Amino acid sequence: MNQNTSSSTVANSTLYPLAHTASQSTHDIEVQRVLRNTYALLAMTLLFSAAVASVAVAWRLPSPGLILTLVGYFGLLFAIHKMQNSAWALPAVFALTGFMGYTLGPLLTHYLAVPGGSQTVGMALGATGVTFLALSAYALTSRKDFSFMGSFLFMGMVIAMLAGLAAMFFDMPALSLAVSAMVALLSAGLILFETSQIVNGGERNYVLATVSLFVSVFNLFTSLLALFGVGGNSE
């Protein structure tokens, strides 16, 4: 009886570490898969959105307006969440990112038409790229869990959106500038949060991960564009 108990204890002490190692290996493989697919799709959507924005600038396409922009953005975002596990998810992602590229076109046309506008766009683009790479690298290498930031960042974005609408309707440039700074900081936080979610297994759907990172990068770029544009105009 004692021999059986002893044998069972030895077997369990040997089996459990092996099971834990296998589970950890499976988790790491899944994380790597999501990361690989997310960054591949993110690169393709960024290029596609940039191409659409370039066409909008070249053809001087008009702005779709606030109502159409909000309906198109939230409508396509809702469709992606509904179809996240279907074959239609990828076309929906490209529809959203292409639409966002189209809305960016008139904004770029405006900045490129003013003195020093090309430098402003270049600075915003460079700062966005450096910020994204630095924050992503930090989240990937440190593997810290930033999930505690989720509620704060979500509420911050809601407040920023409402404040932005108020600044637009009541024509308040100072408030608009403050909102741009706020959105830039929140977008940086969201990049950390979303990358951490993938690394720590909180996000297993690369389609949703891609959309989240794309929107954060897009908001970071447009916010920096507004901030640098004000600085450029004041010179």
MOFENMO-V79965 format. One record per residue. N is the residue number from 0. RES is the residue in three letters. SS is DSSP state (2 for helix, 1 for strand, 0 for the rest). Layout:
BEGIN
N|RES|SS  N|RES|SS
END
This chain:
BEGIN
0|MET|0  1|ASN|2  2|GLN|2  3|ASN|2  4|THR|2  5|SER|2  6|SER|2  7|SER|2  8|THR|2  9|VAL|2  10|ALA|2  11|ASN|2  12|SER|2  13|THR|2  14|LEU|2  15|TYR|2  16|PRO|2  17|LEU|2  18|ALA|2  19|HIS|2  20|THR|2  21|ALA|2  22|SER|2  23|GLN|2  24|SER|2  25|THR|2  26|HIS|2  27|ASP|2  28|ILE|2  29|GLU|2  30|VAL|2  31|GLN|2  32|ARG|2  33|VAL|2  34|LEU|2  35|ARG|2  36|ASN|2  37|THR|2  38|TYR|2  39|ALA|2  40|LEU|2  41|LEU|2  42|ALA|2  43|MET|2  44|THR|2  45|LEU|2  46|LEU|2  47|PHE|2  48|SER|2  49|ALA|2  50|ALA|2  51|VAL|2  52|ALA|2  53|SER|2  54|VAL|2  55|ALA|2  56|VAL|2  57|ALA|2  58|TRP|0  59|ARG|0  60|LEU|0  61|PRO|0  62|SER|0  63|PRO|0  64|GLY|0  65|LEU|2  66|ILE|2  67|LEU|2  68|THR|2  69|LEU|2  70|VAL|2  71|GLY|2  72|TYR|2  73|PHE|2  74|GLY|2  75|LEU|2  76|LEU|2  77|PHE|2  78|ALA|2  79|ILE|2  80|HIS|2  81|LYS|2  82|MET|0  83|GLN|0  84|ASN|0  85|SER|0  86|ALA|0  87|TRP|2  88|ALA|2  89|LEU|2  90|PRO|2  91|ALA|2  92|VAL|2  93|PHE|2  94|ALA|2  95|LEU|2  96|THR|2  97|GLY|2  98|PHE|2  99|MET|2  100|GLY|2  101|TYR|2  102|THR|2  103|LEU|2  104|GLY|2  105|PRO|2  106|LEU|2  107|LEU|2  108|THR|2  109|HIS|2  110|TYR|2  111|LEU|2  112|ALA|2  113|VAL|0  114|PRO|0  115|GLY|0  116|GLY|2  117|SER|2  118|GLN|2  119|THR|2  120|VAL|2  121|GLY|2  122|MET|2  123|ALA|2  124|LEU|2  125|GLY|2  126|ALA|2  127|THR|2  128|GLY|2  129|VAL|2  130|THR|2  131|PHE|2  132|LEU|2  133|ALA|2  134|LEU|2  135|SER|2  136|ALA|2  137|TYR|2  138|ALA|2  139|LEU|2  140|THR|2  141|SER|2  142|ARG|0  143|LYS|0  144|ASP|0  145|PHE|0  146|SER|2  147|PHE|2  148|MET|2  149|GLY|2  150|SER|2  151|PHE|2  152|LEU|2  153|PHE|2  154|MET|2  155|GLY|2  156|MET|2  157|VAL|2  158|ILE|2  159|ALA|2  160|MET|2  161|LEU|2  162|ALA|2  163|GLY|2  164|LEU|2  165|ALA|2  166|ALA|2  167|MET|2  168|PHE|2  169|PHE|0  170|ASP|0  171|MET|0  172|PRO|2  173|ALA|2  174|LEU|2  175|SER|2  176|LEU|2  177|ALA|2  178|VAL|2  179|SER|2  180|ALA|2  181|MET|2  182|VAL|2  183|ALA|2  184|LEU|2  185|LEU|2  186|SER|2  187|ALA|2  188|GLY|2  189|LEU|2  190|ILE|2  191|LEU|2  192|PHE|2  193|GLU|2  194|THR|2  195|SER|2  196|GLN|2  197|ILE|2  198|VAL|2  199|ASN|0  200|GLY|0  201|GLY|0  202|GLU|0  203|ARG|0  204|ASN|0  205|TYR|2  206|VAL|2  207|LEU|2  208|ALA|2  209|THR|2  210|VAL|2  211|SER|2  212|LEU|2  213|PHE|2  214|VAL|2  215|SER|2  216|VAL|2  217|PHE|2  218|ASN|2  219|LEU|2  220|PHE|2  221|THR|2  222|SER|2  223|LEU|2  224|LEU|2  225|ALA|2  226|LEU|2  227|PHE|2  228|GLY|2  229|VAL|2  230|GLY|2  231|GLY|2  232|ASN|2  233|SER|0  234|GLU|0
END
